[in-house]
Amino acid sequence: MTANRVILLIAVVVAAWGVYHAVGAYLFNHNPWRGVVVLGCVAAYLGFWSLMLSARRARLERQGRER
């Protein structure tokens, strides 16, 4: 299994975990905003994580070209 596939699998599991908690937050008192907030936080986390991974990839490619 390649590193990219493992990272994608982790991202999918985190997203599923977020959906599970968002549904639970909604069912707590049937307020849809609770679920929206949970999903927004999970999406922000995954977006930041993907930005950091792409910045790392670009930095490693630049360092490889300079040598």
PDB file with SEQRES, HELIX, SHEET and CRYST1 records, atoms N, CA, C and O in Angstrom:
SEQRES   1 A   67  MET THR ALA ASN ARG VAL ILE LEU LEU ILE ALA VAL VAL          
SEQRES   2 A   67  VAL ALA ALA TRP GLY VAL TYR HIS ALA VAL GLY ALA TYR          
SEQRES   3 A   67  LEU PHE ASN HIS ASN PRO TRP ARG GLY VAL VAL VAL LEU          
SEQRES   4 A   67  GLY CYS VAL ALA ALA TYR LEU GLY PHE TRP SER LEU MET          
SEQRES   5 A   67  LEU SER ALA ARG ARG ALA ARG LEU GLU ARG GLN GLY ARG          
SEQRES   6 A   67  GLU ARG                                                      
HELIX    1 AA1 ALA A    3  ASN A   29  1                                  27    
HELIX    2 AA2 PRO A   32  GLU A   66  1                                  35    
CRYST1    1.000    1.000    1.000  90.00  90.00  90.00 P 1           1          
ATOM      1  N   MET A   1       0.858  -1.175   0.000  1.00  0.00           N  
ATOM      2  CA  MET A   1       0.000   0.000   0.000  1.00  0.00           C  
ATOM      3  C   MET A   1       0.906   1.241   0.000  1.00  0.00           C  
ATOM      4  O   MET A   1       1.821   1.349   0.816  1.00  0.00           O  
ATOM      5  N   THR A   2       0.645   2.158  -0.908  1.00  0.00           N  
ATOM      6  CA  THR A   2       1.484   3.351  -1.009  1.00  0.00           C  
ATOM      7  C   THR A   2       1.096   4.378   0.049  1.00  0.00           C  
ATOM      8  O   THR A   2       0.028   4.309   0.657  1.00  0.00           O  
ATOM      9  N   ALA A   3       2.007   5.338   0.248  1.00  0.00           N  
ATOM     10  CA  ALA A   3       1.761   6.376   1.255  1.00  0.00           C  
ATOM     11  C   ALA A   3       0.527   7.204   0.896  1.00  0.00           C  
ATOM     12  O   ALA A   3      -0.256   7.558   1.778  1.00  0.00           O  
ATOM     13  N   ASN A   4       0.348   7.511  -0.378  1.00  0.00           N  
ATOM     14  CA  ASN A   4      -0.816   8.313  -0.784  1.00  0.00           C  
ATOM     15  C   ASN A   4      -2.126   7.584  -0.494  1.00  0.00           C  
ATOM     16  O   ASN A   4      -3.119   8.196  -0.099  1.00  0.00           O  
ATOM     17  N   ARG A   5      -2.110   6.291  -0.694  1.00  0.00           N  
ATOM     18  CA  ARG A   5      -3.330   5.510  -0.442  1.00  0.00           C  
ATOM     19  C   ARG A   5      -3.636   5.465   1.060  1.00  0.00           C  
ATOM     20  O   ARG A   5      -4.798   5.533   1.460  1.00  0.00           O  
ATOM     21  N   VAL A   6      -2.597   5.351   1.886  1.00  0.00           N  
ATOM     22  CA  VAL A   6      -2.793   5.337   3.333  1.00  0.00           C  
ATOM     23  C   VAL A   6      -3.336   6.681   3.802  1.00  0.00           C  
ATOM     24  O   VAL A   6      -4.250   6.723   4.625  1.00  0.00           O  
ATOM     25  N   ILE A   7      -2.787   7.777   3.291  1.00  0.00           N  
ATOM     26  CA  ILE A   7      -3.259   9.114   3.665  1.00  0.00           C  
ATOM     27  C   ILE A   7      -4.709   9.303   3.237  1.00  0.00           C  
ATOM     28  O   ILE A   7      -5.505   9.865   3.989  1.00  0.00           O  
ATOM     29  N   LEU A   8      -5.059   8.847   2.053  1.00  0.00           N  
ATOM     30  CA  LEU A   8      -6.445   8.938   1.591  1.00  0.00           C  
ATOM     31  C   LEU A   8      -7.371   8.114   2.481  1.00  0.00           C  
ATOM     32  O   LEU A   8      -8.475   8.550   2.806  1.00  0.00           O  
ATOM     33  N   LEU A   9      -6.924   6.929   2.873  1.00  0.00           N  
ATOM     34  CA  LEU A   9      -7.727   6.083   3.759  1.00  0.00           C  
ATOM     35  C   LEU A   9      -7.948   6.767   5.110  1.00  0.00           C  
ATOM     36  O   LEU A   9      -9.054   6.735   5.650  1.00  0.00           O  
ATOM     37  N   ILE A  10      -6.907   7.378   5.650  1.00  0.00           N  
ATOM     38  CA  ILE A  10      -7.033   8.090   6.924  1.00  0.00           C  
ATOM     39  C   ILE A  10      -8.014   9.253   6.786  1.00  0.00           C  
ATOM     40  O   ILE A  10      -8.842   9.470   7.670  1.00  0.00           O  
ATOM     41  N   ALA A  11      -7.928  10.003   5.684  1.00  0.00           N  
ATOM     42  CA  ALA A  11      -8.832  11.132   5.473  1.00  0.00           C  
ATOM     43  C   ALA A  11     -10.282  10.661   5.380  1.00  0.00           C  
ATOM     44  O   ALA A  11     -11.178  11.307   5.924  1.00  0.00           O  
ATOM     45  N   VAL A  12     -10.518   9.554   4.705  1.00  0.00           N  
ATOM     46  CA  VAL A  12     -11.883   9.023   4.579  1.00  0.00           C  
ATOM     47  C   VAL A  12     -12.404   8.576   5.948  1.00  0.00           C  
ATOM     48  O   VAL A  12     -13.568   8.803   6.277  1.00  0.00           O  
ATOM     49  N   VAL A  13     -11.542   7.944   6.738  1.00  0.00           N  
ATOM     50  CA  VAL A  13     -11.964   7.493   8.071  1.00  0.00           C  
ATOM     51  C   VAL A  13     -12.269   8.694   8.967  1.00  0.00           C  
ATOM     52  O   VAL A  13     -13.245   8.666   9.717  1.00  0.00           O  
ATOM     53  N   VAL A  14     -11.453   9.745   8.900  1.00  0.00           N  
ATOM     54  CA  VAL A  14     -11.714  10.950   9.703  1.00  0.00           C  
ATOM     55  C   VAL A  14     -13.029  11.597   9.263  1.00  0.00           C  
ATOM     56  O   VAL A  14     -13.806  12.053  10.102  1.00  0.00           O  
ATOM     57  N   ALA A  15     -13.279  11.639   7.957  1.00  0.00           N  
ATOM     58  CA  ALA A  15     -14.536  12.204   7.471  1.00  0.00           C  
ATOM     59  C   ALA A  15     -15.735  11.377   7.947  1.00  0.00           C  
ATOM     60  O   ALA A  15     -16.759  11.932   8.345  1.00  0.00           O  
ATOM     61  N   ALA A  16     -15.603  10.055   7.902  1.00  0.00           N  
ATOM     62  CA  ALA A  16     -16.691   9.192   8.390  1.00  0.00           C  
ATOM     63  C   ALA A  16     -16.900   9.384   9.890  1.00  0.00           C  
ATOM     64  O   ALA A  16     -18.036   9.402  10.363  1.00  0.00           O  
ATOM     65  N   TRP A  17     -15.819   9.526  10.629  1.00  0.00           N  
ATOM     66  CA  TRP A  17     -15.900   9.795  12.069  1.00  0.00           C  
ATOM     67  C   TRP A  17     -16.650  11.109  12.319  1.00  0.00           C  
ATOM     68  O   TRP A  17     -17.462  11.201  13.239  1.00  0.00           O  
ATOM     69  N   GLY A  18     -16.370  12.122  11.493  1.00  0.00           N  
ATOM     70  CA  GLY A  18     -17.052  13.408  11.619  1.00  0.00           C  
ATOM     71  C   GLY A  18     -18.532  13.304  11.326  1.00  0.00           C  
ATOM     72  O   GLY A  18     -19.352  13.910  12.016  1.00  0.00           O  
ATOM     73  N   VAL A  19     -18.878  12.541  10.307  1.00  0.00           N  
ATOM     74  CA  VAL A  19     -20.293  12.345   9.979  1.00  0.00           C  
ATOM     75  C   VAL A  19     -20.999  11.617  11.123  1.00  0.00           C  
ATOM     76  O   VAL A  19     -22.123  11.966  11.484  1.00  0.00           O  
ATOM     77  N   TYR A  20     -20.349  10.621  11.682  1.00  0.00           N  
ATOM     78  CA  TYR A  20     -20.924   9.880  12.808  1.00  0.00           C  
ATOM     79  C   TYR A  20     -21.207  10.823  13.983  1.00  0.00           C  
ATOM     80  O   TYR A  20     -22.281  10.769  14.582  1.00  0.00           O  
ATOM     81  N   HIS A  21     -20.249  11.679  14.306  1.00  0.00           N  
ATOM     82  CA  HIS A  21     -20.446  12.611  15.413  1.00  0.00           C  
ATOM     83  C   HIS A  21     -21.454  13.713  15.068  1.00  0.00           C  
ATOM     84  O   HIS A  21     -22.185  14.176  15.944  1.00  0.00           O  
ATOM     85  N   ALA A  22     -21.496  14.128  13.822  1.00  0.00           N  
ATOM     86  CA  ALA A  22     -22.470  15.142  13.418  1.00  0.00           C  
ATOM     87  C   ALA A  22     -23.893  14.598  13.548  1.00  0.00           C  
ATOM     88  O   ALA A  22     -24.791  15.309  13.998  1.00  0.00           O  
ATOM     89  N   VAL A  23     -24.096  13.354  13.160  1.00  0.00           N  
ATOM     90  CA  VAL A  23     -25.422  12.746  13.302  1.00  0.00           C  
ATOM     91  C   VAL A  23     -25.783  12.642  14.780  1.00  0.00           C  
ATOM     92  O   VAL A  23     -26.920  12.912  15.166  1.00  0.00           O  
ATOM     93  N   GLY A  24     -24.816  12.251  15.601  1.00  0.00           N  
ATOM     94  CA  GLY A  24     -25.069  12.165  17.037  1.00  0.00           C  
ATOM     95  C   GLY A  24     -25.385  13.528  17.645  1.00  0.00           C  
ATOM     96  O   GLY A  24     -26.255  13.645  18.508  1.00  0.00           O  
ATOM     97  N   ALA A  25     -24.671  14.560  17.189  1.00  0.00           N  
ATOM     98  CA  ALA A  25     -24.931  15.909  17.699  1.00  0.00           C  
ATOM     99  C   ALA A  25     -26.329  16.374  17.288  1.00  0.00           C  
ATOM    100  O   ALA A  25     -27.018  17.041  18.059  1.00  0.00           O  
ATOM    101  N   TYR A  26     -26.740  16.020  16.074  1.00  0.00           N  
ATOM    102  CA  TYR A  26     -28.080  16.393  15.620  1.00  0.00           C  
ATOM    103  C   TYR A  26     -29.150  15.656  16.430  1.00  0.00           C  
ATOM    104  O   TYR A  26     -30.146  16.252  16.840  1.00  0.00           O  
ATOM    105  N   LEU A  27     -28.938  14.379  16.653  1.00  0.00           N  
ATOM    106  CA  LEU A  27     -29.942  13.581  17.359  1.00  0.00           C  
ATOM    107  C   LEU A  27     -30.036  13.937  18.837  1.00  0.00           C  
ATOM    108  O   LEU A  27     -31.022  13.593  19.489  1.00  0.00           O  
ATOM    109  N   PHE A  28     -29.037  14.615  19.373  1.00  0.00           N  
ATOM    110  CA  PHE A  28     -29.056  14.995  20.785  1.00  0.00           C  
ATOM    111  C   PHE A  28     -30.265  15.869  21.103  1.00  0.00           C  
ATOM    112  O   PHE A  28     -30.953  15.644  22.099  1.00  0.00           O  
ATOM    113  N   ASN A  29     -30.527  16.874  20.250  1.00  0.00           N  
ATOM    114  CA  ASN A  29     -31.711  17.711  20.484  1.00  0.00           C  
ATOM    115  C   ASN A  29     -32.351  18.198  19.176  1.00  0.00           C  
ATOM    116  O   ASN A  29     -33.090  19.183  19.174  1.00  0.00           O  
ATOM    117  N   HIS A  30     -32.072  17.521  18.091  1.00  0.00           N  
ATOM    118  CA  HIS A  30     -32.649  17.806  16.773  1.00  0.00           C  
ATOM    119  C   HIS A  30     -32.408  19.241  16.312  1.00  0.00           C  
ATOM    120  O   HIS A  30     -33.261  19.852  15.668  1.00  0.00           O  
ATOM    121  N   ASN A  31     -31.237  19.764  16.652  1.00  0.00           N  
ATOM    122  CA  ASN A  31     -30.811  21.081  16.184  1.00  0.00           C  
ATOM    123  C   ASN A  31     -29.806  20.862  15.056  1.00  0.00           C  
ATOM    124  O   ASN A  31     -28.692  20.404  15.312  1.00  0.00           O  
ATOM    125  N   PRO A  32     -30.175  21.177  13.810  1.00  0.00           N  
ATOM    126  CA  PRO A  32     -29.273  20.883  12.696  1.00  0.00           C  
ATOM    127  C   PRO A  32     -27.958  21.671  12.741  1.00  0.00           C  
ATOM    128  O   PRO A  32     -26.973  21.246  12.138  1.00  0.00           O  
ATOM    129  N   TRP A  33     -27.926  22.782  13.428  1.00  0.00           N  
ATOM    130  CA  TRP A  33     -26.697  23.578  13.470  1.00  0.00           C  
ATOM    131  C   TRP A  33     -25.583  22.865  14.220  1.00  0.00           C  
ATOM    132  O   TRP A  33     -24.406  23.082  13.930  1.00  0.00           O  
ATOM    133  N   ARG A  34     -25.933  22.026  15.170  1.00  0.00           N  
ATOM    134  CA  ARG A  34     -24.898  21.254  15.879  1.00  0.00           C  
ATOM    135  C   ARG A  34     -24.149  20.351  14.903  1.00  0.00           C  
ATOM    136  O   ARG A  34     -22.919  20.288  14.928  1.00  0.00           O  
ATOM    137  N   GLY A  35     -24.874  19.667  14.063  1.00  0.00           N  
ATOM    138  CA  GLY A  35     -24.248  18.803  13.058  1.00  0.00           C  
ATOM    139  C   GLY A  35     -23.443  19.589  12.043  1.00  0.00           C  
ATOM    140  O   GLY A  35     -22.379  19.153  11.605  1.00  0.00           O  
ATOM    141  N   VAL A  36     -23.961  20.758  11.670  1.00  0.00           N  
ATOM    142  CA  VAL A  36     -23.247  21.607  10.708  1.00  0.00           C  
ATOM    143  C   VAL A  36     -21.913  22.077  11.292  1.00  0.00           C  
ATOM    144  O   VAL A  36     -20.898  22.105  10.597  1.00  0.00           O  
ATOM    145  N   VAL A  37     -21.925  22.441  12.564  1.00  0.00           N  
ATOM    146  CA  VAL A  37     -20.693  22.897  13.216  1.00  0.00           C  
ATOM    147  C   VAL A  37     -19.672  21.756  13.268  1.00  0.00           C  
ATOM    148  O   VAL A  37     -18.494  21.967  12.979  1.00  0.00           O  
ATOM    149  N   VAL A  38     -20.110  20.566  13.630  1.00  0.00           N  
ATOM    150  CA  VAL A  38     -19.201  19.423  13.694  1.00  0.00           C  
ATOM    151  C   VAL A  38     -18.629  19.127  12.314  1.00  0.00           C  
ATOM    152  O   VAL A  38     -17.421  18.930  12.178  1.00  0.00           O  
ATOM    153  N   LEU A  39     -19.470  19.094  11.298  1.00  0.00           N  
ATOM    154  CA  LEU A  39     -18.982  18.829   9.942  1.00  0.00           C  
ATOM    155  C   LEU A  39     -18.056  19.939   9.450  1.00  0.00           C  
ATOM    156  O   LEU A  39     -17.079  19.673   8.749  1.00  0.00           O  
ATOM    157  N   GLY A  40     -18.364  21.179   9.818  1.00  0.00           N  
ATOM    158  CA  GLY A  40     -17.490  22.290   9.434  1.00  0.00           C  
ATOM    159  C   GLY A  40     -16.114  22.172  10.055  1.00  0.00           C  
ATOM    160  O   GLY A  40     -15.108  22.442   9.399  1.00  0.00           O  
ATOM    161  N   CYS A  41     -16.062  21.771  11.314  1.00  0.00           N  
ATOM    162  CA  CYS A  41     -14.775  21.600  11.994  1.00  0.00           C  
ATOM    163  C   CYS A  41     -13.977  20.456  11.380  1.00  0.00           C  
ATOM    164  O   CYS A  41     -12.765  20.578  11.198  1.00  0.00           O  
ATOM    165  N   VAL A  42     -14.627  19.366  11.063  1.00  0.00           N  
ATOM    166  CA  VAL A  42     -13.938  18.234  10.438  1.00  0.00           C  
ATOM    167  C   VAL A  42     -13.441  18.635   9.044  1.00  0.00           C  
ATOM    168  O   VAL A  42     -12.324  18.288   8.659  1.00  0.00           O  
ATOM    169  N   ALA A  43     -14.260  19.357   8.298  1.00  0.00           N  
ATOM    170  CA  ALA A  43     -13.840  19.799   6.970  1.00  0.00           C  
ATOM    171  C   ALA A  43     -12.667  20.775   7.055  1.00  0.00           C  
ATOM    172  O   ALA A  43     -11.746  20.711   6.241  1.00  0.00           O  
ATOM    173  N   ALA A  44     -12.698  21.667   8.029  1.00  0.00           N  
ATOM    174  CA  ALA A  44     -11.585  22.599   8.207  1.00  0.00           C  
ATOM    175  C   ALA A  44     -10.312  21.851   8.579  1.00  0.00           C  
ATOM    176  O   ALA A  44      -9.236  22.177   8.076  1.00  0.00           O  
ATOM    177  N   TYR A  45     -10.417  20.866   9.441  1.00  0.00           N  
ATOM    178  CA  TYR A  45      -9.254  20.068   9.820  1.00  0.00           C  
ATOM    179  C   TYR A  45      -8.679  19.334   8.604  1.00  0.00           C  
ATOM    180  O   TYR A  45      -7.471  19.371   8.369  1.00  0.00           O  
ATOM    181  N   LEU A  46      -9.534  18.675   7.842  1.00  0.00           N  
ATOM    182  CA  LEU A  46      -9.057  17.941   6.671  1.00  0.00           C  
ATOM    183  C   LEU A  46      -8.484  18.886   5.612  1.00  0.00           C  
ATOM    184  O   LEU A  46      -7.504  18.550   4.947  1.00  0.00           O  
ATOM    185  N   GLY A  47      -9.087  20.058   5.455  1.00  0.00           N  
ATOM    186  CA  GLY A  47      -8.549  21.035   4.506  1.00  0.00           C  
ATOM    187  C   GLY A  47      -7.181  21.537   4.924  1.00  0.00           C  
ATOM    188  O   GLY A  47      -6.280  21.638   4.092  1.00  0.00           O  
ATOM    189  N   PHE A  48      -7.008  21.856   6.208  1.00  0.00           N  
ATOM    190  CA  PHE A  48      -5.713  22.312   6.706  1.00  0.00           C  
ATOM    191  C   PHE A  48      -4.675  21.206   6.575  1.00  0.00           C  
ATOM    192  O   PHE A  48      -3.533  21.464   6.197  1.00  0.00           O  
ATOM    193  N   TRP A  49      -5.064  19.996   6.881  1.00  0.00           N  
ATOM    194  CA  TRP A  49      -4.166  18.858   6.787  1.00  0.00           C  
ATOM    195  C   TRP A  49      -3.701  18.652   5.341  1.00  0.00           C  
ATOM    196  O   TRP A  49      -2.518  18.411   5.102  1.00  0.00           O  
ATOM    197  N   SER A  50      -4.618  18.746   4.384  1.00  0.00           N  
ATOM    198  CA  SER A  50      -4.241  18.573   2.976  1.00  0.00           C  
ATOM    199  C   SER A  50      -3.358  19.719   2.497  1.00  0.00           C  
ATOM    200  O   SER A  50      -2.447  19.503   1.697  1.00  0.00           O  
ATOM    201  N   LEU A  51      -3.614  20.936   2.976  1.00  0.00           N  
ATOM    202  CA  LEU A  51      -2.726  22.052   2.631  1.00  0.00           C  
ATOM    203  C   LEU A  51      -1.311  21.817   3.146  1.00  0.00           C  
ATOM    204  O   LEU A  51      -0.341  22.058   2.429  1.00  0.00           O  
ATOM    205  N   MET A  52      -1.191  21.353   4.371  1.00  0.00           N  
ATOM    206  CA  MET A  52       0.133  21.094   4.947  1.00  0.00           C  
ATOM    207  C   MET A  52       0.843  19.955   4.215  1.00  0.00           C  
ATOM    208  O   MET A  52       2.057  20.012   4.020  1.00  0.00           O  
ATOM    209  N   LEU A  53       0.109  18.934   3.813  1.00  0.00           N  
ATOM    210  CA  LEU A  53       0.720  17.844   3.068  1.00  0.00           C  
ATOM    211  C   LEU A  53       1.185  18.296   1.684  1.00  0.00           C  
ATOM    212  O   LEU A  53       2.249  17.882   1.222  1.00  0.00           O  
ATOM    213  N   SER A  54       0.394  19.144   1.021  1.00  0.00           N  
ATOM    214  CA  SER A  54       0.807  19.628  -0.300  1.00  0.00           C  
ATOM    215  C   SER A  54       1.987  20.589  -0.189  1.00  0.00           C  
ATOM    216  O   SER A  54       2.853  20.603  -1.064  1.00  0.00           O  
ATOM    217  N   ALA A  55       2.036  21.390   0.871  1.00  0.00           N  
ATOM    218  CA  ALA A  55       3.192  22.273   1.084  1.00  0.00           C  
ATOM    219  C   ALA A  55       4.445  21.450   1.349  1.00  0.00           C  
ATOM    220  O   ALA A  55       5.526  21.790   0.867  1.00  0.00           O  
ATOM    221  N   ARG A  56       4.309  20.382   2.104  1.00  0.00           N  
ATOM    222  CA  ARG A  56       5.455  19.504   2.366  1.00  0.00           C  
ATOM    223  C   ARG A  56       5.937  18.851   1.075  1.00  0.00           C  
ATOM    224  O   ARG A  56       7.139  18.778   0.823  1.00  0.00           O  
ATOM    225  N   ARG A  57       5.003  18.380   0.264  1.00  0.00           N  
ATOM    226  CA  ARG A  57       5.368  17.743  -1.001  1.00  0.00           C  
ATOM    227  C   ARG A  57       6.104  18.730  -1.907  1.00  0.00           C  
ATOM    228  O   ARG A  57       7.106  18.382  -2.533  1.00  0.00           O  
ATOM    229  N   ALA A  58       5.597  19.971  -1.972  1.00  0.00           N  
ATOM    230  CA  ALA A  58       6.248  20.980  -2.813  1.00  0.00           C  
ATOM    231  C   ALA A  58       7.645  21.306  -2.284  1.00  0.00           C  
ATOM    232  O   ALA A  58       8.578  21.479  -3.068  1.00  0.00           O  
ATOM    233  N   ARG A  59       7.793  21.390  -0.972  1.00  0.00           N  
ATOM    234  CA  ARG A  59       9.100  21.687  -0.383  1.00  0.00           C  
ATOM    235  C   ARG A  59      10.086  20.566  -0.660  1.00  0.00           C  
ATOM    236  O   ARG A  59      11.241  20.831  -0.994  1.00  0.00           O  
ATOM    237  N   LEU A  60       9.659  19.332  -0.529  1.00  0.00           N  
ATOM    238  CA  LEU A  60      10.535  18.202  -0.796  1.00  0.00           C  
ATOM    239  C   LEU A  60      10.930  18.135  -2.266  1.00  0.00           C  
ATOM    240  O   LEU A  60      12.067  17.782  -2.583  1.00  0.00           O  
ATOM    241  N   GLU A  61      10.008  18.468  -3.169  1.00  0.00           N  
ATOM    242  CA  GLU A  61      10.331  18.490  -4.601  1.00  0.00           C  
ATOM    243  C   GLU A  61      11.341  19.593  -4.909  1.00  0.00           C  
ATOM    244  O   GLU A  61      12.258  19.390  -5.706  1.00  0.00           O  
ATOM    245  N   ARG A  62      11.178  20.767  -4.279  1.00  0.00           N  
ATOM    246  CA  ARG A  62      12.137  21.859  -4.480  1.00  0.00           C  
ATOM    247  C   ARG A  62      13.520  21.468  -3.975  1.00  0.00           C  
ATOM    248  O   ARG A  62      14.522  21.738  -4.637  1.00  0.00           O  
ATOM    249  N   GLN A  63      13.579  20.841  -2.818  1.00  0.00           N  
ATOM    250  CA  GLN A  63      14.872  20.430  -2.265  1.00  0.00           C  
ATOM    251  C   GLN A  63      15.511  19.364  -3.135  1.00  0.00           C  
ATOM    252  O   GLN A  63      16.735  19.328  -3.253  1.00  0.00           O  
ATOM    253  N   GLY A  64      14.735  18.514  -3.732  1.00  0.00           N  
ATOM    254  CA  GLY A  64      15.259  17.478  -4.624  1.00  0.00           C  
ATOM    255  C   GLY A  64      15.837  18.081  -5.883  1.00  0.00           C  
ATOM    256  O   GLY A  64      16.838  17.577  -6.392  1.00  0.00           O  
ATOM    257  N   ARG A  65      15.247  19.139  -6.404  1.00  0.00           N  
ATOM    258  CA  ARG A  65      15.736  19.793  -7.625  1.00  0.00           C  
ATOM    259  C   ARG A  65      16.999  20.590  -7.374  1.00  0.00           C  
ATOM    260  O   ARG A  65      17.839  20.718  -8.265  1.00  0.00           O  
ATOM    261  N   GLU A  66      17.145  21.135  -6.158  1.00  0.00           N  
ATOM    262  CA  GLU A  66      18.305  21.969  -5.853  1.00  0.00           C  
ATOM    263  C   GLU A  66      19.565  21.148  -5.689  1.00  0.00           C  
ATOM    264  O   GLU A  66      20.660  21.677  -5.883  1.00  0.00           O  
ATOM    265  N   ARG A  67      19.459  19.906  -5.349  1.00  0.00           N  
ATOM    266  CA  ARG A  67      20.656  19.061  -5.120  1.00  0.00           C  
ATOM    267  C   ARG A  67      21.217  18.500  -6.374  1.00  0.00           C  
ATOM    268  O   ARG A  67      22.213  17.778  -6.337  1.00  0.00           O  
TER     269      ARG A  67                                                      
END                                                                             
